[in-house]
Amino acid sequence: MGTSQREKDTNIKNKKTEDDFVVVDNLVKHFPVRGGILKRVVDWVQAVDGVSFTVKKGETLGLVGESGCGKTTVGMTMLRLLDPTSGSVKIDGTNIYDLDRKGLKAMRRKAQLIFQDPYASLNPRKPIGDSIMDGLEIHKIGKAKERRDVMVDLLQKVGMQEYHAHRYPHEFSGGQRQRIGIARALALKPEFIVCDEPVSALDVSIQSQVLNLLQDLQEEFNLTYLFVAHNLSVIEHISDRVAVMYLGKIVELAPCDDLFIKPLHYYTQALMSAIPVADPEAKIERIILEGEVPTPINPPSGCRFHPRCTAATEKCKLEVPPLIEYRPEHWSACWHVEL
């Protein structure tokens, strides 16, 4: 297949199937930079710039990249916690950016968020039982006793007890607080959950417990996850497919096993080479990236990775590489992919 023919297939939306529960199409989110006495807009931070992908029903899509690459912004914008600059997000066939206030409230029952910082996301003045029931009260679901029964059941599902409902967030460990956050996200029986680095603030032993809990709940309730993280070991453990972001763009998207065995993009290869190996005698060829990540206020022209890429050519500096399917379900945005 020639490049011109491949480019006809570069837009992931053309690969949609009936199983696609979430469809993100050309999502853009720019933040204004204000300056001067009048605080006028003097520039724009291009946090997310033309991101497209799909998530199948019951699947976990991992979203990975360096800090500041736009991962969290993608998740927040997908749930309309941030308004997009342009693009669309369809959840179960409905474009959430077309919804009015009433429709958006109804959509909140279908899509929820697990926050990165479990302590900051809980109201310190409320017992955790009340925090879990907040969503049920806002949506007027059930009577008081029914809401409490739901809350107690959720606490037990995440490995906690009924008496914990009367305690306050500061009385729990980080792992327990994250379990409370998960229980709160499940209260409205959502179908899609954005997990925004839910284990990054936890130690390794607690991380595994929370990850296993998320997988058990996914199997029980047929949940669909967008799992945002920068830890590749965590992504490998929980994801079915993985999207790699760099400076606001997706540079590679592939099934998890395929990506970890044979990454195609030079940036992904560098990330993979940085994964620690348990064998102290194993010889791993590290790919050391030179320079700093460019600013998203004024990103490089062409391929945004070209200033740090050892294989960059003049074409990389001038032309933006499209996201092309080089192998079945394996996409990469690079002019110099080696198969």
Secondary structure as UniProt FT lines:
FT   HELIX           3..7
FT   TURN            8..9
FT   HELIX           12..15
FT   TURN            18..19
FT   STRAND          20..35
FT   TURN            36..39
FT   STRAND          40..56
FT   TURN            57..58
FT   STRAND          60..64
FT   TURN            67..68
FT   HELIX           71..78
FT   TURN            79..80
FT   STRAND          86..91
FT   TURN            92..93
FT   STRAND          94..95
FT   HELIX           96..98
FT   HELIX           101..108
FT   TURN            109..110
FT   STRAND          111..114
FT   TURN            118..121
FT   TURN            124..125
FT   HELIX           128..138
FT   TURN            139..140
FT   HELIX           144..157
FT   TURN            158..159
FT   HELIX           162..166
FT   HELIX           169..171
FT   HELIX           174..186
FT   TURN            187..188
FT   STRAND          192..196
FT   TURN            198..201
FT   HELIX           204..221
FT   STRAND          224..229
FT   HELIX           232..238
FT   STRAND          241..246
FT   TURN            247..248
FT   STRAND          249..255
FT   HELIX           256..261
FT   HELIX           266..273
FT   TURN            280..281
FT   TURN            296..297
FT   TURN            304..305
FT   HELIX           306..308
FT   TURN            310..311
FT   HELIX           314..318
FT   STRAND          324..327
FT   TURN            328..329
FT   STRAND          330..332
FT   TURN            335..336
//
